[in-house]
């Protein structure tokens, strides 16, 4: 079996994230005795033509494709390529876009045989067994497929309750050096699944369920040691939706990290209403250097619209509390959500200036399939782009009659101000792993913008001078 992440839609990713979800699938397949390979095309720089050559050489019976909305078109092309070189191959697609747009995907590409919806570790094994034994696919829960031109959606599969039964991610199938950050190996780890909250811009609670399911803290820390000793991790990133959702468990986890003397810096994300000063201190003592909060907006009206169930005051208190114990703070913010105005946008920028986070993920509101946000825009009758390649949270993909601000330009100006030279030096001189990485990221951003500006003005002087254009780039 070949597992494929499709080539990047517009350009090769600079530093792709190590796909822990695919690594889990590889682990369960390997444990079941399936011979497999993994092609992470963006990380390896593989285009569709080269992928076709690799698939032909591997001669897989099954090709599994995963992807997100921005790589949707590329994923469809992978399915076409797979059927071209492996006419008898069984093509499966998974991931959030395919899960929530299954009918659209199946109708648009007859070369996709089955879509796996939601969690895939149990489904994929049952699906393969049924396929090779020529059984009835309708008996496999959690899949969608076409029969007699009709889309068949089998009942949703129950979520995996005992996460400790899933084997450790099979990272041996990945070229780990391709995922390094400034030549440092930052490894992901997932200690829980399920999000009890239903933010309007997110599908996490539908992909992994509303029930919080957590792994045994001792086994989690054993995995941390494994990542350190086997894969020479320089740091670890916790991929949980809300690391401190269960404070008691988070404290036990931190105490176990200290007991086993893991000695790695790490980061996590959580909610501002699920922290206490005690847990933040425990996290710091256990090696946490960076905590990320989903602040989303500096306007309470927008916070209420996205169903965040938090307040501006809670956001401010969380940032202040985390900084007071010595943690760096990253903040994710969404701009341009339906209802956004120039005034509410300014409130958000004022909020960032007031709270002084160490890093900001400034995202343009993007209505992904399966989100309540998309339903809202459809109900309002606003125009939405059908070019999924632009759905990367850096472009305005739907009309917003109340907003007169150019969000792309506002975002550009924000980072021009935020990534100041003083900001770079301040973070670098913290001397922490994450402080240095933040400083290097900001420095790269400034240098890239300087190169882009030089190219722009040189192109104005002589737009037809291709040699000048190449030199500037």
C-alpha positions in Angstrom: 0.0 0.0 0.0 1.2 3.5 -0.8 0.1 6.5 1.4 0.4 9.8 -0.3 0.3 13.5 0.7 -0.3 15.3 -2.6 2.1 17.8 -4.1 1.7 21.3 -2.8 -0.9 23.2 -4.8 0.9 26.4 -5.6 4.5 26.0 -4.4 6.7 23.7 -2.4 6.2 24.1 1.3 9.3 25.7 3.1 9.0 23.5 6.2 6.1 21.0 6.2 4.8 19.7 9.4 5.5 16.0 10.1 2.1 14.4 9.4 1.4 12.5 12.7 -2.0 11.3 11.4 -0.4 9.5 8.4 2.3 8.2 10.7 -0.4 6.6 12.9 -2.1 5.0 9.8 1.3 3.6 8.7 1.8 2.2 12.2 -1.5 0.3 12.3 -0.9 -1.0 8.7 2.6 -2.1 9.5 1.4 -3.9 12.7 -1.2 -5.7 10.6 1.5 -7.0 8.2 0.8 -4.6 5.3 3.8 -3.8 3.1 3.7 0.0 2.6 5.5 3.1 1.6 4.8 6.8 2.2 5.2 9.6 -0.3 5.0 13.1 1.4 5.2 15.0 -1.9 5.6 18.5 -0.5 8.4 17.5 1.9 10.2 15.4 -0.7 9.7 17.9 -3.6 7.8 15.3 -5.7 5.6 16.5 -8.5 2.7 14.5 -10.1 4.9 13.1 -12.9 7.6 11.9 -10.5 4.9 10.5 -8.2 3.5 8.5 -11.1 6.9 7.0 -11.7 7.3 6.0 -8.0 3.8 4.5 -7.8 4.5 2.5 -10.9 7.8 1.2 -9.5 6.2 0.3 -6.1 3.2 -1.4 -7.8 0.8 -0.8 -4.9 -2.5 -2.7 -4.8 -3.9 0.2 -2.7 -3.2 3.9 -2.8 -4.3 6.0 0.2 -4.5 9.8 -0.3 -4.8 12.3 2.4 -5.0 16.1 2.2 -6.6 19.3 3.4 -8.7 21.8 1.5 -5.9 23.8 -0.1 -4.5 20.6 -1.6 -7.8 19.3 -2.8 -7.2 19.8 -6.5 -3.8 18.2 -6.2 -5.2 15.2 -4.3 -7.7 14.7 -7.1 -4.8 14.7 -9.6 -3.0 12.1 -7.5 -6.1 9.9 -7.8 -6.0 10.3 -11.6 -2.2 9.6 -11.7 -2.7 6.5 -9.5 -5.4 5.0 -11.8 -3.3 5.8 -14.8 -0.2 3.8 -13.6 -2.2 1.3 -11.5 -5.4 0.7 -13.4 -6.4 -2.1 -11.0 -5.4 -0.2 -7.9 -7.8 0.5 -5.1 -7.8 4.3 -4.4 -8.8 5.6 -1.0 -9.0 9.2 0.2 -9.2 10.5 3.7 -8.7 13.8 5.6 -11.1 16.6 6.7 -11.9 17.9 3.2 -12.9 14.5 1.9 -14.8 13.7 5.2 -17.1 16.8 4.9 -17.2 17.1 1.1 -17.4 13.4 0.3 -20.3 13.6 -2.2 -18.6 16.5 -4.0 -15.3 14.6 -4.1 -16.8 11.3 -5.3 -18.9 13.0 -8.0 -15.9 15.1 -9.2 -13.5 12.1 -9.5 -14.7 8.6 -10.4 -11.2 7.3 -9.9 -11.6 7.6 -6.1 -13.1 4.2 -5.0 -13.7 5.0 -1.3 -13.6 7.9 1.1 -12.7 7.2 4.8 -14.4 9.7 7.1 -13.0 10.8 10.4 -10.6 8.7 12.4 -9.1 6.1 10.1 -7.0 3.7 12.1 -9.7 1.1 12.6 -11.7 1.8 9.4 -8.7 1.3 7.1 -8.0 -2.2 8.4 -11.6 -3.3 8.1 -11.9 -1.7 4.7 -8.8 -3.4 3.3 -9.9 -6.8 4.7 -13.4 -6.4 3.2 -12.0 -5.2 -0.2 -9.5 -8.1 -0.6 -12.1 -10.7 0.5 -14.5 -9.2 -2.0 -17.0 -8.4 0.7 -19.8 -5.8 0.8 -18.3 -2.4 1.5 -21.7 -1.2 2.8 -20.9 -3.2 6.0 -17.9 -1.1 6.7 -18.7 1.8 9.0 -17.3 5.3 8.4 -16.9 5.2 4.6 -18.5 6.8 1.5 -18.4 5.4 -2.0 -20.5 5.3 -5.3 -22.7 2.5 -6.3 -24.9 2.8 -9.4 -24.2 6.5 -9.6 -25.5 7.0 -6.0 -23.3 8.1 -3.2 -23.5 5.6 -0.3 -22.6 6.9 3.2 -22.3 4.1 5.7 -23.0 4.9 9.4 -20.3 6.9 11.2 -17.8 4.8 13.0 -17.6 5.2 16.8 -14.5 7.0 18.0 -11.6 5.0 19.4 -12.0 5.0 23.2 -8.7 3.5 24.3 -6.0 5.6 22.5 -3.3 3.6 24.2 -4.2 0.7 21.9 -2.9 2.6 18.9 0.8 1.8 18.2 3.3 4.7 18.2 3.5 6.7 15.0 5.7 5.0 12.4 8.1 7.8 11.7 10.6 5.5 10.0 8.6 5.9 6.8 9.4 9.7 6.7 12.6 11.5 5.7 12.8 13.4 9.1 15.5 15.8 8.0 12.9 17.3 5.6 10.8 18.5 8.6 13.6 20.2 10.6 13.1 23.8 11.8 16.4 25.6 11.5 18.2 22.3 11.5 16.5 21.2 14.7 14.2 18.2 14.9 10.9 19.2 16.5 8.8 16.0 16.9 5.0 16.0 17.3 3.1 14.1 19.9 -0.6 13.6 20.4 -1.8 12.8 23.9 -5.6 13.2 23.5 -8.4 13.4 21.0 -11.8 15.0 21.0 -12.8 18.7 21.6 -15.9 19.4 23.7 -16.1 22.9 22.1 -17.7 23.8 18.8 -16.0 26.9 17.4 -17.7 28.0 14.2 -14.5 28.0 12.1 -13.2 24.5 13.2 -14.1 20.9 12.4 -12.1 19.3 15.2 -15.1 18.2 17.3 -16.6 16.6 14.2 -13.4 14.9 13.0 -12.4 13.5 16.5 -15.6 13.9 18.5 -16.8 16.1 21.3 -15.7 13.7 24.0 -12.3 14.3 25.4 -10.3 11.1 25.3 -6.8 11.0 26.8 -3.8 8.7 26.9 -2.1 7.3 30.0 0.4 10.0 31.2 3.1 7.3 31.9 2.8 6.0 28.3 2.9 9.5 26.9 6.2 10.3 28.7 7.6 6.9 27.6 7.0 8.1 24.1 8.7 11.4 24.8 11.8 9.5 25.9 11.5 7.4 22.7 11.3 10.5 20.5 14.4 11.9 22.3 16.5 8.7 22.2 15.4 7.2 18.8 14.8 10.3 16.7 17.1 12.7 18.5 14.3 15.2 19.1 15.5 18.7 19.9 12.0 19.7 21.1 8.5 18.3 21.1 5.2 19.9 20.0 2.0 18.7 21.7 -0.7 18.5 19.0 -3.7 18.3 21.5 -6.5 20.7 20.8 -6.5 21.7 24.5 -3.5 20.3 26.4 -4.9 21.5 29.8 -8.5 20.6 29.2 -8.2 18.2 32.2 -5.9 20.1 34.6 -5.4 17.1 36.9 -4.2 14.9 34.1 -2.0 17.7 32.7 -0.3 18.1 36.1 0.3 14.3 36.3 1.8 14.4 32.9 4.1 17.3 33.8 5.2 15.5 37.0 6.0 12.3 35.0 8.1 14.4 32.5 10.1 15.7 35.5 10.3 12.2 37.1 11.7 10.6 33.9 14.0 13.6 33.4 13.0 14.0 29.7 14.9 17.3 29.4 13.3 18.5 26.2 11.8 21.9 25.6 8.2 21.7 24.4 5.1 23.7 23.3 1.4 23.1 23.5 -1.9 24.8 22.7 -4.8 25.2 25.0 -7.8 27.4 25.9 -7.6 30.5 28.1 -10.5 29.2 30.2 -8.7 25.9 31.0 -5.6 27.2 32.8 -4.6 28.1 36.3 -1.3 29.6 37.6 -0.5 26.2 39.2 -0.7 24.3 35.9 1.3 26.9 34.1 4.1 26.7 36.7 4.0 22.9 36.5 4.3 23.1 32.7 7.3 25.5 33.0 9.0 23.2 35.5 8.5 20.3 33.1 10.2 22.1 30.2 7.4 23.9 28.5 8.6 27.1 26.8 5.7 28.2 24.6 2.0 28.0 25.1 -0.4 28.9 22.3 -3.9 30.4 23.0 -6.7 30.8 20.5 -7.6 34.4 21.3 -9.2 34.8 17.8 -10.4 38.4 18.2 -10.1 41.6 20.3 -13.8 42.2 19.8 -16.3 40.5 22.0 -19.0 40.5 19.3 -16.8 38.5 17.0 -15.8 36.1 19.9 -19.5 35.4 20.4 -20.1 35.0 16.7 -17.4 32.3 16.4 -18.9 30.5 19.5 -15.6 30.7 21.4 -17.3 30.9 24.8 -14.5 33.1 26.1 -14.1 36.9 26.8 -11.6 39.6 26.0 -10.8 39.8 29.7 -10.1 36.0 30.0 -7.7 36.3 27.0 -5.8 39.2 28.5 -5.6 37.4 31.9 -4.3 34.2 30.3 -1.5 36.0 28.4 -0.5 37.9 31.5 -0.6 34.8 33.7 1.5 32.7 31.3 4.1 35.5 30.9 4.3 35.9 34.7 5.6 32.4 35.1 8.2 32.8 32.4 6.4 31.1 29.4 6.4 32.6 25.9 3.0 33.1 24.5 1.8 32.5 20.9 -1.6 33.7 19.9 -3.9 32.7 17.0 -6.2 35.5 15.7 -8.8 35.3 13.0 -9.6 38.4 10.9 -12.4 39.0 8.5 -15.0 36.7 10.1 -18.6 37.4 9.1 -19.6 40.5 11.0 -16.1 41.9 11.0 -15.9 45.7 10.4 -13.0 48.1 10.3 -13.7 49.0 13.9 -13.7 45.5 15.2 -10.5 44.8 13.2 -8.9 47.7 14.9 -10.0 46.4 18.3 -8.2 43.2 17.5 -5.0 45.0 16.5 -5.2 47.1 19.7 -5.7 43.9 21.8 -2.5 42.4 20.3 -0.6 45.6 21.0 -1.9 45.7 24.5 -1.2 42.1 25.5 2.2 41.8 23.7 2.2 38.1 22.7 5.6 36.7 21.7 4.2 35.3 18.4 1.0 35.8 16.5 -0.7 33.6 13.9 -2.8 36.1 12.0 -5.2 34.1 9.9 -7.8 35.4 7.4 -11.2 33.8 8.1 -11.6 30.7 5.8 -14.9 28.8 5.4 -13.7 25.2 5.3 -16.2 22.5 4.4 -17.9 21.1 7.5 -17.7 24.3 9.5 -20.6 26.4 10.8 -18.8 29.4 9.3 -19.4 28.0 5.8 -23.0 27.4 6.6 -23.4 31.0 7.8 -21.9 32.4 4.6 -24.1 30.1 2.5 -27.2 31.2 4.5 -26.2 34.9 3.9 -25.9 34.2 0.2 -22.4 35.8 0.1 -20.2 34.8 -2.8 -17.4 32.2 -2.0 -14.4 31.3 -4.0 -14.6 27.8 -5.5 -10.8 27.7 -5.9 -9.8 25.6 -2.9 -6.1 26.3 -3.6 -6.6 29.8 -2.1 -8.0 28.4 1.2 -4.8 28.7 3.1 -5.9 31.4 5.6 -3.9 34.0 3.8 -6.4 35.1 1.2 -9.9 36.6 1.4 -12.1 33.9 -0.2 -15.6 35.2 0.4 -17.2 38.6 0.1 -17.9 40.5 3.3 -20.2 43.5 2.6 -19.6 45.1 6.1 -15.8 45.1 5.7 -14.1 47.8 3.7 -10.5 46.9 4.7 -8.2 44.9 2.4 -7.3 42.0 4.7 -4.3 40.9 2.8 -2.8 44.4 3.0 -3.8 44.7 6.7 -2.1 41.4 7.4 1.1 42.5 5.5 1.3 45.8 7.4 0.7 44.0 10.7 3.7 41.7 10.3 5.8 44.6 9.0 5.2 46.3 12.3 5.2 43.3 14.5 8.5 41.8 13.2 10.6 44.8 14.2 14.3 44.5 14.8 13.8 45.1 18.5 11.3 42.1 18.5 13.9 39.9 16.8 16.7 40.8 19.3 14.4 40.6 22.3 13.3 37.0 21.5 16.8 35.9 20.5 18.3 37.1 23.7 15.8 35.1 25.8 18.2 32.2 25.0 15.4 29.6 24.9 14.9 27.1 22.1 11.6 28.7 21.1 12.8 32.3 21.6 15.6 31.7 19.1 13.2 30.0 16.6 10.7 32.9 16.9 13.6 35.4 16.3 14.8 33.4 13.3 11.3 33.2 11.8 10.9 37.0 12.2 14.3 37.6 10.7 13.5 35.4 7.7 10.3 37.2 7.2 12.0 40.6 7.2 14.7 39.4 4.8 12.1 37.9 2.5 10.1 41.1 2.4 13.3 43.1 1.7 14.1 40.8 -1.3 10.5 41.1 -2.5 10.7 44.9 -2.3 14.0 44.9 -4.2 12.5 42.7 -6.9 9.4 44.9 -7.2 11.4 48.1 -7.8 13.9 46.5 -10.1 10.9 45.0 -12.1 9.4 48.5 -12.3 12.6 49.8 -13.8 12.7 47.2 -16.5 9.8 44.7 -16.4 11.0 42.8 -19.4 14.5 42.1 -18.0 14.2 38.5 -17.1 17.8 38.2 -15.9 17.2 41.1 -13.4 14.0 39.4 -12.3 15.8 36.1 -11.6 18.6 37.9 -9.7 16.2 39.8 -7.5 14.4 36.6 -6.6 
